Amino acid sequence: MDSQRSVVLAVIVSTFFVGIGGGVVFPILPNLGAVLGISPFLVGLILSANRFTRILANAPAGSLVDRIGTRTPFVAGLLVEGVATLGYVVALAAPFPELWFLLARVLWGIGSALVFATAYTIAADVSDGGDRGTNMGVVRGGITLGFPAGLVMGGVLSDAYSVLAAFVAAAAVALLASLLAYGTVPETHVSGERTAVRPWEIDTALPTLTVGFVNFGLFFAYLGALFATLVLFVEAKGLSVWGYGPQGMSGLLMAVTVLAAAAFTFAGGKASDVFGARVPTLLAFLVVSFAGFLLLARAQSLETLLAACVLIGTGQGGTSGPLIALLADLTPNERTGRAMATNNVLGDLGGGLGPMVSLPVVESIGFSPVYAACAVIPLLAGALLVVGIYSQTGRVNPQTASLSDD
């Protein structure tokens, strides 16, 4: 038990530090785009580039995990993400900054494909059905918590000092993550049979596709729509507190959103373990996400916007731990790496399409219709989940203890 906890803790700490580099760019780039002469579409493409890259990189990353294990890809992925964060610093001084930002986000996508596939596989490897939801929740929470730290760093340091200061600080802590992982994370994915032989191999089992398409919808609305447009929404509504501008204000709101997500990622995973079933917990938090986007579509004040962000974060986080745990419950150990990678492919596709769709559409028809449409997505995801799980197990609410026997 102590060994299991130390492995999980090592993964949490490493992914927290590197996650800062993932969040720092969001409150800065949408407004910085106007200064650098970057169009809204290109800003959306830059923000989404890491996710589109992961669409291609996730399958090789998952296959690699099932072939050689978790430790080496995990450490290498963290190092690549740290180097990518340095690319933001280069972009500020180099000609054609949009190209440098795009390349940095592409490199980040390659590194994060390795990190995501390995982090969740490590958590699955050291867990069983009775604590898998909790372990998946805390690992997902660790990954998530680095993001709001980056949002705050990006928003506050760019407002108080400079954009350069924010990017340099993020790069320093991201590079530290790979050093921490190298010294603390052991190999966990040991199997006598290595079945993954093709780098593009994905898992097309029904549970994987069901969970993956739910993930697609949630990330389209959460990262793709909310996070890509929040700084513009704050600026359009003239919302401010403590003297922060749109970048600092949106960074704080994003941080609150992700902090709520991190807290309820653990709570959702733990609840699914305690109840001995994943589906009720998942459906409850999908309804919370629906309510959050509905409130966001009507937000006119800072208080309402804050409440909407908390609800959306709570719903997103509460689904994360049980959703990944459910996938691990239904996947044989020798396919875990590929199943996690396939889930990431679909999540990244949703998160990548979101900014490219939402930014131009918001400019055309406004914020409220876009956010109202996003409120429908969690309801559709819940229906898909129930149908998929019933088709696989013959039950609407299968008990966790029985899933490994199906």
C-alpha positions as CSV (number, residue, x, y, z in Angstrom):
1,M,0.0,0.0,0.0
2,D,2.8,2.5,0.9
3,S,4.6,1.6,-2.4
4,Q,1.4,2.1,-4.4
5,R,0.8,5.5,-2.7
6,S,4.4,6.6,-3.4
7,V,4.1,5.8,-7.1
8,V,0.8,7.7,-7.4
9,L,2.3,10.6,-5.5
10,A,5.3,10.7,-7.8
11,V,3.1,10.8,-10.8
12,I,0.9,13.6,-9.3
13,V,3.9,15.8,-8.5
14,S,5.5,15.4,-11.9
15,T,2.4,16.0,-13.9
16,F,1.5,19.0,-11.7
17,F,4.7,20.8,-12.5
18,V,4.6,20.1,-16.2
19,G,0.9,21.0,-16.3
20,I,1.8,24.6,-15.6
21,G,3.2,25.0,-19.1
22,G,-0.1,23.8,-20.5
23,G,-2.2,26.5,-18.8
24,V,0.1,29.5,-19.0
25,V,-0.7,30.2,-22.7
26,F,-4.5,30.3,-22.4
27,P,-5.1,33.7,-20.7
28,I,-2.3,35.3,-22.7
29,L,-2.5,34.3,-26.4
30,P,-6.1,35.3,-27.3
31,N,-5.3,39.0,-26.4
32,L,-1.7,38.7,-27.5
33,G,-2.9,37.6,-30.9
34,A,-4.1,41.1,-31.7
35,V,-0.7,42.6,-30.8
36,L,1.2,40.0,-32.9
37,G,-1.3,40.4,-35.8
38,I,-2.6,36.8,-35.5
39,S,-6.2,36.2,-36.6
40,P,-8.8,34.6,-34.3
41,F,-8.8,31.5,-36.4
42,L,-5.0,31.2,-36.2
43,V,-5.1,31.8,-32.4
44,G,-7.6,29.0,-32.2
45,L,-5.4,26.7,-34.3
46,I,-2.4,27.5,-32.1
47,L,-4.3,26.7,-28.9
48,S,-5.6,23.5,-30.5
49,A,-2.4,22.4,-32.1
50,N,-1.2,20.3,-29.2
51,R,-4.5,18.4,-29.3
52,F,-4.5,17.8,-33.0
53,T,-0.9,16.6,-32.6
54,R,-1.9,14.2,-29.9
55,I,-4.6,12.7,-32.2
56,L,-1.7,11.4,-34.2
57,A,0.7,10.8,-31.3
58,N,-1.7,9.1,-28.8
59,A,-1.9,5.7,-30.6
60,P,1.9,5.3,-31.0
61,A,2.3,6.4,-27.3
62,G,-0.2,3.8,-26.1
63,S,1.3,1.1,-28.2
64,L,4.8,2.0,-26.9
65,V,3.6,1.7,-23.4
66,D,2.2,-1.8,-24.0
67,R,5.5,-2.8,-25.7
68,I,8.2,-1.3,-23.4
69,G,6.5,-0.2,-20.2
70,T,5.7,3.2,-18.6
71,R,8.8,4.7,-17.0
72,T,10.9,5.7,-20.1
73,P,8.0,7.2,-22.1
74,F,6.7,9.0,-19.0
75,V,10.1,10.7,-18.3
76,A,10.7,11.4,-21.9
77,G,7.3,13.0,-22.4
78,L,7.8,15.3,-19.4
79,L,11.1,16.4,-20.8
80,V,9.6,17.1,-24.3
81,E,6.9,19.2,-22.7
82,G,9.4,21.3,-20.8
83,V,11.4,22.0,-23.9
84,A,8.1,22.9,-25.7
85,T,7.4,25.5,-23.0
86,L,10.7,27.2,-23.8
87,G,9.3,27.6,-27.3
88,Y,6.9,30.3,-26.0
89,V,9.9,32.3,-24.9
90,V,11.5,32.0,-28.3
91,A,8.2,33.0,-30.0
92,L,8.2,36.4,-28.3
93,A,11.5,37.5,-29.8
94,A,11.6,35.5,-33.1
95,P,10.3,36.6,-36.5
96,F,7.0,34.9,-37.5
97,P,6.0,34.4,-33.8
98,E,2.8,32.5,-34.9
99,L,5.0,29.8,-36.4
100,W,7.1,29.4,-33.2
101,F,3.9,29.3,-31.1
102,L,2.5,26.6,-33.4
103,L,5.7,24.5,-33.3
104,A,5.8,24.8,-29.5
105,R,2.2,23.6,-29.2
106,V,2.9,20.7,-31.6
107,L,5.9,19.6,-29.6
108,W,3.8,19.9,-26.4
109,G,1.3,17.6,-28.0
110,I,3.9,14.9,-28.6
111,G,5.2,15.1,-25.0
112,S,1.7,15.1,-23.5
113,A,0.7,12.1,-25.5
114,L,3.4,10.1,-23.8
115,V,2.6,11.6,-20.4
116,F,-1.2,11.0,-20.5
117,A,-0.9,7.4,-21.8
118,T,1.7,6.5,-19.2
119,A,0.2,8.4,-16.2
120,Y,-3.2,6.7,-16.4
121,T,-1.7,3.3,-17.2
122,I,0.6,3.6,-14.1
123,A,-2.5,4.4,-12.0
124,A,-4.4,1.4,-13.5
125,D,-1.3,-0.9,-12.9
126,V,-1.1,-0.2,-9.2
127,S,-4.9,-0.4,-8.6
128,D,-7.7,-2.9,-8.4
129,G,-11.5,-2.5,-8.7
130,G,-11.9,-1.4,-5.1
131,D,-9.5,1.7,-5.3
132,R,-9.1,2.3,-9.1
133,G,-11.6,5.2,-9.1
134,T,-9.8,6.9,-6.2
135,N,-6.3,6.4,-7.8
136,M,-7.5,7.5,-11.2
137,G,-9.1,10.5,-9.6
138,V,-6.1,11.7,-7.7
139,V,-3.8,11.2,-10.8
140,R,-6.2,13.1,-13.0
141,G,-6.5,15.7,-10.3
142,G,-2.7,16.1,-10.2
143,I,-2.6,16.6,-14.0
144,T,-5.5,19.0,-13.7
145,L,-4.1,21.1,-10.8
146,G,-1.0,22.1,-12.8
147,F,-3.3,23.7,-15.4
148,P,-4.9,26.3,-13.1
149,A,-1.4,27.1,-11.6
150,G,-0.4,27.9,-15.2
151,L,-3.5,29.9,-15.8
152,V,-2.8,32.0,-12.7
153,M,0.8,32.3,-13.6
154,G,0.0,33.3,-17.1
155,G,-2.6,35.8,-16.2
156,V,-1.1,37.4,-13.1
157,L,2.5,37.5,-14.1
158,S,1.7,38.9,-17.6
159,D,-0.4,41.6,-16.0
160,A,2.0,42.4,-13.1
161,Y,5.3,42.0,-15.0
162,S,5.4,40.8,-18.6
163,V,4.4,38.0,-20.9
164,L,8.1,37.0,-21.0
165,A,8.3,36.6,-17.3
166,A,5.2,34.3,-17.3
167,F,6.6,32.1,-20.0
168,V,10.1,31.8,-18.5
169,A,8.7,30.8,-15.1
170,A,6.5,28.2,-16.7
171,A,9.4,26.7,-18.6
172,A,11.5,26.5,-15.5
173,V,9.0,24.4,-13.5
174,A,8.1,22.3,-16.5
175,L,11.7,21.2,-17.0
176,L,11.9,20.5,-13.3
177,A,9.1,17.9,-13.7
178,S,11.2,15.6,-15.8
179,L,14.0,15.6,-13.2
180,L,11.5,14.7,-10.5
181,A,10.0,11.9,-12.5
182,Y,13.4,10.4,-13.4
183,G,14.3,10.1,-9.7
184,T,11.0,8.9,-8.4
185,V,8.8,7.0,-10.9
186,P,9.5,3.2,-11.2
187,E,8.4,0.8,-14.0
188,T,4.9,-0.5,-13.3
189,H,3.7,-2.0,-16.6
190,V,5.3,-5.4,-16.5
191,S,3.8,-8.2,-18.5
192,G,5.0,-11.5,-19.8
193,E,3.3,-10.9,-23.2
194,R,3.8,-7.8,-25.3
195,T,0.9,-7.7,-27.8
196,A,1.2,-4.2,-29.4
197,V,3.3,-4.4,-32.5
198,R,2.1,-1.5,-34.7
199,P,2.7,2.1,-33.6
200,W,-0.6,3.2,-35.0
201,E,-2.6,0.5,-33.2
202,I,-5.7,1.7,-31.3
203,D,-8.3,-0.1,-29.3
204,T,-11.7,-0.3,-31.0
205,A,-13.5,-2.3,-28.3
206,L,-17.0,-1.0,-27.4
207,P,-16.1,0.3,-23.9
208,T,-13.2,2.2,-25.2
209,L,-15.2,3.9,-28.0
210,T,-18.1,4.6,-25.6
211,V,-15.9,6.3,-23.0
212,G,-13.9,8.0,-25.8
213,F,-16.9,9.6,-27.4
214,V,-18.1,10.8,-24.1
215,N,-14.7,12.3,-23.5
216,F,-14.9,13.9,-27.0
217,G,-18.1,15.8,-26.1
218,L,-17.0,17.0,-22.7
219,F,-13.6,18.3,-23.9
220,F,-15.2,20.0,-26.9
221,A,-17.4,22.1,-24.5
222,Y,-15.0,22.5,-21.6
223,L,-11.6,23.3,-23.1
224,G,-12.6,23.8,-26.7
225,A,-15.4,26.3,-26.1
226,L,-15.2,27.7,-22.5
227,F,-11.5,28.1,-22.1
228,A,-10.9,29.4,-25.7
229,T,-13.5,32.1,-25.3
230,L,-13.5,33.1,-21.7
231,V,-11.0,36.0,-22.0
232,L,-13.1,37.4,-24.8
233,F,-16.3,37.0,-22.8
234,V,-14.8,38.8,-19.8
235,E,-13.6,41.6,-22.0
236,A,-16.9,42.0,-23.8
237,K,-18.9,42.1,-20.5
238,G,-16.3,44.5,-18.8
239,L,-16.0,42.2,-15.8
240,S,-13.1,42.9,-13.4
241,V,-12.1,42.7,-9.8
242,W,-8.9,43.8,-7.9
243,G,-7.9,45.8,-10.9
244,Y,-7.1,42.8,-13.1
245,G,-7.5,43.2,-16.9
246,P,-9.2,40.6,-19.1
247,Q,-6.1,38.3,-19.2
248,G,-5.7,38.3,-15.4
249,M,-9.4,38.0,-14.7
250,S,-9.9,35.2,-17.2
251,G,-6.9,33.4,-15.7
252,L,-8.4,33.6,-12.3
253,L,-11.7,32.3,-13.5
254,M,-10.2,29.5,-15.4
255,A,-8.1,28.6,-12.3
256,V,-11.3,28.5,-10.2
257,T,-12.9,26.3,-12.8
258,V,-10.0,23.8,-12.8
259,L,-9.6,23.8,-9.1
260,A,-13.2,22.8,-8.8
261,A,-12.5,20.1,-11.4
262,A,-9.5,18.9,-9.5
263,A,-11.3,18.6,-6.2
264,F,-14.3,16.7,-7.7
265,T,-12.1,14.5,-9.8
266,F,-10.9,12.9,-6.6
267,A,-14.5,13.1,-5.1
268,G,-16.0,11.5,-8.2
269,G,-13.5,8.7,-8.3
270,K,-13.9,8.0,-4.6
271,A,-17.7,8.0,-4.8
272,S,-17.6,5.5,-7.6
273,D,-15.5,3.2,-5.4
274,V,-17.6,3.6,-2.4
275,F,-20.9,3.0,-4.3
276,G,-19.3,0.1,-6.1
277,A,-20.6,1.4,-9.5
278,R,-19.4,4.1,-11.9
279,V,-22.5,5.0,-13.9
280,P,-24.6,6.8,-11.2
281,T,-21.7,9.0,-10.3
282,L,-21.0,9.8,-13.9
283,L,-24.6,10.7,-14.7
284,A,-24.9,13.0,-11.6
285,F,-21.9,15.0,-12.6
286,L,-23.0,15.2,-16.2
287,V,-26.2,16.9,-15.0
288,V,-24.0,19.4,-13.0
289,S,-22.1,20.2,-16.1
290,F,-25.3,20.8,-18.0
291,A,-26.5,23.2,-15.3
292,G,-23.2,25.1,-15.4
293,F,-23.2,25.8,-19.2
294,L,-26.9,26.8,-19.0
295,L,-26.0,29.3,-16.3
296,L,-23.0,30.5,-18.3
297,A,-25.3,31.2,-21.3
298,R,-27.3,33.7,-19.1
299,A,-24.4,35.2,-17.2
300,Q,-24.3,39.0,-17.0
301,S,-22.5,39.5,-13.7
302,L,-19.2,38.4,-12.2
303,E,-21.1,36.4,-9.5
304,T,-23.1,34.5,-12.0
305,L,-20.0,33.8,-14.2
306,L,-18.1,32.6,-11.2
307,A,-21.0,30.2,-10.2
308,A,-21.2,28.9,-13.7
309,C,-17.4,28.2,-13.8
310,V,-17.6,26.4,-10.5
311,L,-20.5,24.2,-11.7
312,I,-18.8,23.4,-15.1
313,G,-15.5,22.6,-13.3
314,T,-17.4,20.4,-10.8
315,G,-19.2,18.5,-13.5
316,Q,-16.0,18.1,-15.7
317,G,-13.9,16.9,-12.7
318,G,-16.5,14.7,-11.3
319,T,-16.8,12.7,-14.5
320,S,-13.0,12.4,-15.1
321,G,-12.0,9.9,-12.4
322,P,-14.9,7.5,-12.7
323,L,-14.8,7.7,-16.5
324,I,-11.2,6.6,-16.8
325,A,-11.6,4.1,-14.0
326,L,-14.6,2.6,-15.9
327,L,-12.4,2.2,-19.0
328,A,-9.7,0.5,-16.9
329,D,-12.4,-1.8,-15.3
330,L,-13.5,-3.0,-18.7
331,T,-10.0,-3.3,-20.4
332,P,-7.6,-6.3,-20.1
333,N,-4.2,-5.3,-18.7
334,E,-2.4,-6.0,-22.0
335,R,-4.5,-3.5,-23.8
336,T,-4.6,-0.7,-21.2
337,G,-2.0,1.5,-22.8
338,R,-3.8,1.5,-26.1
339,A,-7.3,1.9,-24.5
340,M,-6.1,5.0,-22.6
341,A,-4.5,6.4,-25.8
342,T,-7.6,5.8,-27.8
343,N,-9.6,7.7,-25.2
344,N,-7.1,10.5,-25.4
345,V,-7.4,10.6,-29.2
346,L,-11.1,11.3,-29.0
347,G,-10.8,13.7,-26.1
348,D,-8.1,15.6,-28.0
349,L,-10.2,15.7,-31.1
350,G,-13.1,17.3,-29.2
351,G,-10.7,19.8,-27.4
352,G,-9.0,20.6,-30.7
353,L,-12.1,21.2,-32.7
354,G,-13.7,23.3,-30.0
355,P,-11.6,26.5,-30.3
356,M,-11.6,26.4,-34.1
357,V,-15.4,26.2,-34.1
358,S,-16.2,28.4,-31.1
359,L,-14.0,31.4,-31.7
360,P,-15.3,32.2,-35.2
361,V,-18.9,31.3,-34.2
362,V,-18.8,33.5,-31.2
363,E,-17.7,36.4,-33.4
364,S,-20.7,35.7,-35.7
365,I,-23.6,35.0,-33.3
366,G,-22.4,35.9,-29.8
367,F,-21.6,34.0,-26.6
368,S,-25.0,32.9,-25.3
369,P,-26.0,30.6,-28.2
370,V,-22.6,28.9,-28.2
371,Y,-22.8,28.2,-24.4
372,A,-26.4,27.1,-24.6
373,A,-25.5,24.6,-27.3
374,C,-22.6,23.3,-25.1
375,A,-25.2,22.7,-22.3
376,V,-26.8,20.0,-24.4
377,I,-23.5,18.1,-24.9
378,P,-23.3,16.5,-21.3
379,L,-26.9,15.3,-21.7
380,L,-26.1,13.6,-25.0
381,A,-22.9,12.1,-23.4
382,G,-25.0,10.6,-20.6
383,A,-27.3,8.9,-23.0
384,L,-24.4,7.6,-25.1
385,L,-22.8,6.2,-21.9
386,V,-25.9,4.3,-20.7
387,V,-26.4,2.8,-24.2
388,G,-22.8,1.8,-24.6
389,I,-22.5,0.2,-21.1
390,Y,-25.8,-1.6,-21.5
391,S,-24.7,-3.0,-24.9
392,Q,-21.4,-4.2,-23.4
393,T,-22.6,-5.6,-20.0
394,G,-26.3,-6.2,-20.4
395,R,-26.9,-3.9,-17.4
396,V,-27.5,-0.2,-17.1
397,N,-25.7,0.1,-13.8
398,P,-23.1,-2.8,-13.6
399,Q,-21.4,-3.2,-10.3
400,T,-17.6,-2.5,-10.2
401,A,-16.8,-5.8,-8.6
402,S,-18.4,-7.7,-11.5
403,L,-16.9,-5.8,-14.4
404,S,-13.6,-7.6,-14.5
405,D,-15.5,-10.9,-14.9
406,D,-17.6,-9.7,-17.9
